[in-house]
Amino acid sequence: MAVERSSWKIKHEATLSELVQLMGLSADEAAMLKALQSEAQRQAPAMREDFYRRLLAHPQTAEYFSDVNMNHMHEMLQNWFVELFCGVYDEAYARRRMKIGDTHVRIGLPVRYPLAMLDVAMAHAEAVARTHAQPDAATTAVRKVLALDVAVFNQAYEDRQIQALAEMVGNERLARRLLSGES
Ligand code: HEM
């Protein structure tokens, strides 16, 4: 890994604007999502029910909720879902979504669990999109914002690993080399 990659210099909130560009999320698509926000509000309780039914039925994931206020969790998850349809995917949005990723890093949650749960969110987000007058275009748009969320969520885990390793070995470049498997 001799070369330096320009992607390594994109950090924090800038990762979201970079991804919006990569995915080609357009202003029309953002407006389409915003128009669906009240439908998302209606759909959110059903999404939350499916989400926690699955997590609480599985011992390894249920144990994360043993001393957690579930009413608060329900509210936070529903807000997360409705905010997917906020229509403004700027730096403030990026900060809010990155903070959610950080929270899960902090509680020691293996990343496979939130990633696996995205199919529940996807099914409900697509149900919302199908109520739009242009259901195919709305579905494409909603898939993009969910993909953005997956990417930002994952990035929180990678950032933490790079940061911890860079602190140990003295610099980020060496940390990246070690994580790539090249010593
Ligand atoms: C699609 C996947 C997921 C989404 C969208 C999601 C969403 C959220 C949100 C929005 C919060 C509030 C975070 C904050 O305000 O900083 C939160 C907190 C939390 N989540 Fe998740 N979550 C996901 C997956 C999971 C999974 C799989 C688990 C456990 C198995 C989990 C356990 C928790 C716990 C325990 C908290 C409270 C953490 C604390 O404040 O101490 N989450 N989640």
py3Dmol code that shows the C-alpha trace and the ligand (Angstrom):
import py3Dmol

protein = """\
ATOM      1  CA  MET A   1       0.000   0.000   0.000  1.00  0.00           C
ATOM      2  CA  ALA A   2       2.574   2.500  -1.144  1.00  0.00           C
ATOM      3  CA  VAL A   3       0.248   5.194  -2.449  1.00  0.00           C
ATOM      4  CA  GLU A   4      -1.656   7.747  -0.432  1.00  0.00           C
ATOM      5  CA  ARG A   5      -5.395   7.784  -1.289  1.00  0.00           C
ATOM      6  CA  SER A   6      -7.367  11.009  -1.575  1.00  0.00           C
ATOM      7  CA  SER A   7     -10.337   9.257   0.091  1.00  0.00           C
ATOM      8  CA  TRP A   8      -8.301   9.084   3.323  1.00  0.00           C
ATOM      9  CA  LYS A   9      -8.407  12.857   3.622  1.00  0.00           C
ATOM     10  CA  ILE A  10     -12.211  13.021   3.605  1.00  0.00           C
ATOM     11  CA  LYS A  11     -13.337  12.996   7.186  1.00  0.00           C
ATOM     12  CA  HIS A  12     -16.255  13.699   9.514  1.00  0.00           C
ATOM     13  CA  GLU A  13     -19.238  15.562   8.001  1.00  0.00           C
ATOM     14  CA  ALA A  14     -17.469  15.783   4.626  1.00  0.00           C
ATOM     15  CA  THR A  15     -17.970  12.042   4.139  1.00  0.00           C
ATOM     16  CA  LEU A  16     -21.716  12.557   3.707  1.00  0.00           C
ATOM     17  CA  SER A  17     -21.478  15.298   1.085  1.00  0.00           C
ATOM     18  CA  GLU A  18     -18.931  13.149  -0.740  1.00  0.00           C
ATOM     19  CA  LEU A  19     -21.345  10.217  -0.697  1.00  0.00           C
ATOM     20  CA  VAL A  20     -24.313  12.344  -1.793  1.00  0.00           C
ATOM     21  CA  GLN A  21     -22.202  13.174  -4.838  1.00  0.00           C
ATOM     22  CA  LEU A  22     -21.101   9.583  -5.380  1.00  0.00           C
ATOM     23  CA  MET A  23     -24.682   8.310  -5.226  1.00  0.00           C
ATOM     24  CA  GLY A  24     -26.044  11.137  -7.361  1.00  0.00           C
ATOM     25  CA  LEU A  25     -28.768  11.980  -4.843  1.00  0.00           C
ATOM     26  CA  SER A  26     -30.513  14.824  -6.652  1.00  0.00           C
ATOM     27  CA  ALA A  27     -32.553  17.792  -5.413  1.00  0.00           C
ATOM     28  CA  ASP A  28     -35.640  16.213  -7.028  1.00  0.00           C
ATOM     29  CA  GLU A  29     -35.084  12.994  -5.118  1.00  0.00           C
ATOM     30  CA  ALA A  30     -34.605  14.917  -1.861  1.00  0.00           C
ATOM     31  CA  ALA A  31     -37.875  16.786  -2.495  1.00  0.00           C
ATOM     32  CA  MET A  32     -39.642  13.518  -3.253  1.00  0.00           C
ATOM     33  CA  LEU A  33     -38.519  12.127   0.093  1.00  0.00           C
ATOM     34  CA  LYS A  34     -39.615  15.244   1.928  1.00  0.00           C
ATOM     35  CA  ALA A  35     -43.085  14.894   0.382  1.00  0.00           C
ATOM     36  CA  LEU A  36     -43.264  11.406   1.922  1.00  0.00           C
ATOM     37  CA  GLN A  37     -42.356  12.435   5.459  1.00  0.00           C
ATOM     38  CA  SER A  38     -45.885  12.426   6.866  1.00  0.00           C
ATOM     39  CA  GLU A  39     -46.422   8.940   5.382  1.00  0.00           C
ATOM     40  CA  ALA A  40     -43.137   7.894   7.068  1.00  0.00           C
ATOM     41  CA  GLN A  41     -44.539   9.185  10.347  1.00  0.00           C
ATOM     42  CA  ARG A  42     -47.543   6.900   9.893  1.00  0.00           C
ATOM     43  CA  GLN A  43     -45.339   3.927   9.009  1.00  0.00           C
ATOM     44  CA  ALA A  44     -42.812   4.417  11.830  1.00  0.00           C
ATOM     45  CA  PRO A  45     -44.654   2.517  14.625  1.00  0.00           C
ATOM     46  CA  ALA A  46     -44.979  -0.611  12.416  1.00  0.00           C
ATOM     47  CA  MET A  47     -41.272  -0.432  11.536  1.00  0.00           C
ATOM     48  CA  ARG A  48     -40.337  -0.025  15.209  1.00  0.00           C
ATOM     49  CA  GLU A  49     -42.496  -3.024  16.166  1.00  0.00           C
ATOM     50  CA  ASP A  50     -40.855  -5.327  13.592  1.00  0.00           C
ATOM     51  CA  PHE A  51     -37.430  -4.005  14.561  1.00  0.00           C
ATOM     52  CA  TYR A  52     -37.660  -4.687  18.299  1.00  0.00           C
ATOM     53  CA  ARG A  53     -39.620  -7.914  17.889  1.00  0.00           C
ATOM     54  CA  ARG A  54     -36.619  -9.312  16.055  1.00  0.00           C
ATOM     55  CA  LEU A  55     -33.923  -7.857  18.309  1.00  0.00           C
ATOM     56  CA  LEU A  56     -35.640  -8.880  21.531  1.00  0.00           C
ATOM     57  CA  ALA A  57     -36.262 -12.458  20.328  1.00  0.00           C
ATOM     58  CA  HIS A  58     -32.522 -13.065  19.827  1.00  0.00           C
ATOM     59  CA  PRO A  59     -30.560 -13.528  23.080  1.00  0.00           C
ATOM     60  CA  GLN A  60     -27.327 -11.903  21.838  1.00  0.00           C
ATOM     61  CA  THR A  61     -29.084  -8.714  20.783  1.00  0.00           C
ATOM     62  CA  ALA A  62     -31.746  -8.696  23.539  1.00  0.00           C
ATOM     63  CA  GLU A  63     -29.077  -8.372  26.229  1.00  0.00           C
ATOM     64  CA  TYR A  64     -28.246  -4.844  25.052  1.00  0.00           C
ATOM     65  CA  PHE A  65     -31.702  -3.736  26.142  1.00  0.00           C
ATOM     66  CA  SER A  66     -31.788  -5.269  29.632  1.00  0.00           C
ATOM     67  CA  ASP A  67     -31.387  -1.950  31.450  1.00  0.00           C
ATOM     68  CA  VAL A  68     -32.632   0.461  28.812  1.00  0.00           C
ATOM     69  CA  ASN A  69     -35.806   2.572  28.842  1.00  0.00           C
ATOM     70  CA  MET A  70     -37.696   0.996  25.937  1.00  0.00           C
ATOM     71  CA  ASN A  71     -40.136   3.880  25.516  1.00  0.00           C
ATOM     72  CA  HIS A  72     -37.204   6.151  24.852  1.00  0.00           C
ATOM     73  CA  MET A  73     -35.677   3.630  22.426  1.00  0.00           C
ATOM     74  CA  HIS A  74     -38.974   3.426  20.510  1.00  0.00           C
ATOM     75  CA  GLU A  75     -39.076   7.176  20.161  1.00  0.00           C
ATOM     76  CA  MET A  76     -35.430   7.430  19.026  1.00  0.00           C
ATOM     77  CA  LEU A  77     -35.810   4.702  16.420  1.00  0.00           C
ATOM     78  CA  GLN A  78     -39.013   6.187  15.019  1.00  0.00           C
ATOM     79  CA  ASN A  79     -37.365   9.603  14.824  1.00  0.00           C
ATOM     80  CA  TRP A  80     -34.434   8.045  13.008  1.00  0.00           C
ATOM     81  CA  PHE A  81     -36.827   6.522  10.452  1.00  0.00           C
ATOM     82  CA  VAL A  82     -38.838   9.709   9.911  1.00  0.00           C
ATOM     83  CA  GLU A  83     -35.661  11.742   9.540  1.00  0.00           C
ATOM     84  CA  LEU A  84     -34.607   9.637   6.560  1.00  0.00           C
ATOM     85  CA  PHE A  85     -37.351  11.561   4.790  1.00  0.00           C
ATOM     86  CA  CYS A  86     -36.277  15.026   5.990  1.00  0.00           C
ATOM     87  CA  GLY A  87     -35.253  16.131   2.486  1.00  0.00           C
ATOM     88  CA  VAL A  88     -32.093  17.968   3.584  1.00  0.00           C
ATOM     89  CA  TYR A  89     -28.937  15.866   3.527  1.00  0.00           C
ATOM     90  CA  ASP A  90     -26.409  18.455   4.645  1.00  0.00           C
ATOM     91  CA  GLU A  91     -23.652  18.674   7.247  1.00  0.00           C
ATOM     92  CA  ALA A  92     -26.056  18.967  10.162  1.00  0.00           C
ATOM     93  CA  TYR A  93     -27.809  15.791   8.955  1.00  0.00           C
ATOM     94  CA  ALA A  94     -24.421  14.082   8.634  1.00  0.00           C
ATOM     95  CA  ARG A  95     -23.509  15.057  12.191  1.00  0.00           C
ATOM     96  CA  ARG A  96     -26.776  13.676  13.577  1.00  0.00           C
ATOM     97  CA  ARG A  97     -26.418  10.384  11.712  1.00  0.00           C
ATOM     98  CA  MET A  98     -22.721   9.984  12.610  1.00  0.00           C
ATOM     99  CA  LYS A  99     -23.526  10.499  16.272  1.00  0.00           C
ATOM    100  CA  ILE A 100     -25.930   7.541  16.050  1.00  0.00           C
ATOM    101  CA  GLY A 101     -23.124   5.370  14.648  1.00  0.00           C
ATOM    102  CA  ASP A 102     -20.818   6.521  17.467  1.00  0.00           C
ATOM    103  CA  THR A 103     -23.408   5.584  20.087  1.00  0.00           C
ATOM    104  CA  HIS A 104     -23.393   1.992  18.848  1.00  0.00           C
ATOM    105  CA  VAL A 105     -19.590   1.844  18.748  1.00  0.00           C
ATOM    106  CA  ARG A 106     -19.559   3.057  22.357  1.00  0.00           C
ATOM    107  CA  ILE A 107     -21.885   0.321  23.647  1.00  0.00           C
ATOM    108  CA  GLY A 108     -19.628  -2.377  22.165  1.00  0.00           C
ATOM    109  CA  LEU A 109     -22.196  -3.547  19.612  1.00  0.00           C
ATOM    110  CA  PRO A 110     -20.740  -5.723  16.824  1.00  0.00           C
ATOM    111  CA  VAL A 111     -21.435  -3.948  13.529  1.00  0.00           C
ATOM    112  CA  ARG A 112     -23.116  -7.014  11.994  1.00  0.00           C
ATOM    113  CA  TYR A 113     -26.241  -6.425  14.089  1.00  0.00           C
ATOM    114  CA  PRO A 114     -27.150  -2.918  12.932  1.00  0.00           C
ATOM    115  CA  LEU A 115     -26.213  -3.864   9.371  1.00  0.00           C
ATOM    116  CA  ALA A 116     -28.414  -6.955   9.461  1.00  0.00           C
ATOM    117  CA  MET A 117     -31.321  -4.900  10.842  1.00  0.00           C
ATOM    118  CA  LEU A 118     -31.353  -2.599   7.867  1.00  0.00           C
ATOM    119  CA  ASP A 119     -33.588  -4.962   5.945  1.00  0.00           C
ATOM    120  CA  VAL A 120     -36.422  -4.129   8.359  1.00  0.00           C
ATOM    121  CA  ALA A 121     -35.895  -0.411   7.803  1.00  0.00           C
ATOM    122  CA  MET A 122     -35.617  -0.981   4.029  1.00  0.00           C
ATOM    123  CA  ALA A 123     -38.903  -2.910   3.802  1.00  0.00           C
ATOM    124  CA  HIS A 124     -40.798  -0.176   5.635  1.00  0.00           C
ATOM    125  CA  ALA A 125     -39.064   2.657   3.784  1.00  0.00           C
ATOM    126  CA  GLU A 126     -40.020   1.033   0.488  1.00  0.00           C
ATOM    127  CA  ALA A 127     -43.620   0.670   1.674  1.00  0.00           C
ATOM    128  CA  VAL A 128     -43.618   4.443   2.255  1.00  0.00           C
ATOM    129  CA  ALA A 129     -42.081   5.063  -1.181  1.00  0.00           C
ATOM    130  CA  ARG A 130     -44.766   3.010  -2.916  1.00  0.00           C
ATOM    131  CA  THR A 131     -47.425   5.492  -1.756  1.00  0.00           C
ATOM    132  CA  HIS A 132     -45.810   8.207  -3.926  1.00  0.00           C
ATOM    133  CA  ALA A 133     -47.310   9.130  -7.307  1.00  0.00           C
ATOM    134  CA  GLN A 134     -43.990   8.027  -8.855  1.00  0.00           C
ATOM    135  CA  PRO A 135     -43.335   4.886  -6.791  1.00  0.00           C
ATOM    136  CA  ASP A 136     -40.305   3.642  -8.735  1.00  0.00           C
ATOM    137  CA  ALA A 137     -38.452   6.945  -8.548  1.00  0.00           C
ATOM    138  CA  ALA A 138     -39.330   7.319  -4.865  1.00  0.00           C
ATOM    139  CA  THR A 139     -38.066   3.788  -4.160  1.00  0.00           C
ATOM    140  CA  THR A 140     -34.773   4.578  -5.879  1.00  0.00           C
ATOM    141  CA  ALA A 141     -34.461   7.729  -3.758  1.00  0.00           C
ATOM    142  CA  VAL A 142     -35.194   5.994  -0.485  1.00  0.00           C
ATOM    143  CA  ARG A 143     -32.710   3.224  -1.237  1.00  0.00           C
ATOM    144  CA  LYS A 144     -30.056   5.868  -1.725  1.00  0.00           C
ATOM    145  CA  VAL A 145     -30.625   7.579   1.623  1.00  0.00           C
ATOM    146  CA  LEU A 146     -30.644   4.239   3.408  1.00  0.00           C
ATOM    147  CA  ALA A 147     -27.408   3.265   1.683  1.00  0.00           C
ATOM    148  CA  LEU A 148     -25.960   6.575   2.859  1.00  0.00           C
ATOM    149  CA  ASP A 149     -26.962   5.751   6.400  1.00  0.00           C
ATOM    150  CA  VAL A 150     -25.370   2.324   6.218  1.00  0.00           C
ATOM    151  CA  ALA A 151     -22.172   3.901   4.952  1.00  0.00           C
ATOM    152  CA  VAL A 152     -22.051   6.580   7.631  1.00  0.00           C
ATOM    153  CA  PHE A 153     -22.927   4.055  10.352  1.00  0.00           C
ATOM    154  CA  ASN A 154     -20.105   1.781   9.235  1.00  0.00           C
ATOM    155  CA  GLN A 155     -17.703   4.667   8.933  1.00  0.00           C
ATOM    156  CA  ALA A 156     -18.122   5.364  12.657  1.00  0.00           C
ATOM    157  CA  TYR A 157     -16.776   1.877  13.384  1.00  0.00           C
ATOM    158  CA  GLU A 158     -13.849   2.194  10.984  1.00  0.00           C
ATOM    159  CA  ASP A 159     -12.957   5.667  12.261  1.00  0.00           C
ATOM    160  CA  ARG A 160     -12.804   4.369  15.813  1.00  0.00           C
ATOM    161  CA  GLN A 161     -10.508   1.514  14.794  1.00  0.00           C
ATOM    162  CA  ILE A 162      -8.177   3.746  12.822  1.00  0.00           C
ATOM    163  CA  GLN A 163      -8.111   6.335  15.570  1.00  0.00           C
ATOM    164  CA  ALA A 164      -7.352   3.809  18.328  1.00  0.00           C
ATOM    165  CA  LEU A 165      -4.645   2.150  16.270  1.00  0.00           C
ATOM    166  CA  ALA A 166      -3.135   5.478  15.168  1.00  0.00           C
ATOM    167  CA  GLU A 167      -2.890   6.497  18.819  1.00  0.00           C
ATOM    168  CA  MET A 168      -1.018   3.259  19.554  1.00  0.00           C
ATOM    169  CA  VAL A 169       1.374   3.275  16.619  1.00  0.00           C
ATOM    170  CA  GLY A 170       1.870   7.027  16.317  1.00  0.00           C
ATOM    171  CA  ASN A 171       0.271   7.882  12.957  1.00  0.00           C
ATOM    172  CA  GLU A 172      -2.750   7.221  10.771  1.00  0.00           C
ATOM    173  CA  ARG A 173      -0.828   6.055   7.745  1.00  0.00           C
ATOM    174  CA  LEU A 174       0.796   3.192   9.650  1.00  0.00           C
ATOM    175  CA  ALA A 175      -2.564   2.368  11.238  1.00  0.00           C
ATOM    176  CA  ARG A 176      -4.118   2.075   7.764  1.00  0.00           C
ATOM    177  CA  ARG A 177      -1.282  -0.141   6.605  1.00  0.00           C
ATOM    178  CA  LEU A 178      -1.748  -2.458   9.572  1.00  0.00           C
ATOM    179  CA  LEU A 179      -5.523  -2.615   9.028  1.00  0.00           C
ATOM    180  CA  SER A 180      -5.015  -3.458   5.358  1.00  0.00           C
ATOM    181  CA  GLY A 181      -3.079  -6.533   6.437  1.00  0.00           C
ATOM    182  CA  GLU A 182       0.130  -5.219   4.992  1.00  0.00           C
ATOM    183  CA  SER A 183       2.711  -4.846   7.754  1.00  0.00           C
TER     184      SER A 183
END
"""
ligand_1 = """\
43
HEM
C -30.605 -0.160 11.651
C -30.003 -0.300 12.823
C -30.169 0.627 14.004
C -30.641 1.903 14.080
C -31.140 2.767 12.935
C -30.579 2.318 15.465
C -30.967 3.563 15.933
C -30.653 4.050 17.181
C -30.777 5.428 17.585
C -31.291 6.549 16.708
C -30.321 5.530 18.860
C -30.176 6.813 19.679
C -28.702 7.193 19.530
C -28.296 8.564 19.952
O -29.154 9.417 20.149
O -27.079 8.785 20.081
C -29.947 4.201 19.279
C -29.463 3.875 20.521
C -29.262 2.583 20.934
N -29.274 1.447 20.163
Fe -29.667 1.380 18.195
N -30.103 1.282 16.213
C -29.844 0.234 15.368
C -29.402 -1.005 15.741
C -29.228 -1.418 17.045
C -28.971 -2.776 17.460
C -28.842 -3.962 16.494
C -28.861 -2.753 18.831
C -28.592 -3.871 19.802
C -28.588 -5.147 19.524
C -29.048 -1.383 19.260
C -28.997 -0.948 20.560
C -29.064 0.357 20.957
C -28.904 0.798 22.343
C -28.663 -0.108 23.549
C -29.011 2.204 22.324
C -28.921 3.138 23.543
C -27.460 3.486 23.729
C -27.212 4.463 24.842
O -27.626 5.619 24.724
O -26.600 4.051 25.832
N -29.262 -0.600 18.145
N -30.164 3.322 18.233
"""
view = py3Dmol.view(width=600, height=400)
view.addModel(protein, "pdb")
view.setStyle({"model": 0}, {"cartoon": {"style": "trace"}})
view.addModel(ligand_1, "xyz")
view.setStyle({"model": 1}, {"stick": {}})
view.zoomTo()
view.show()
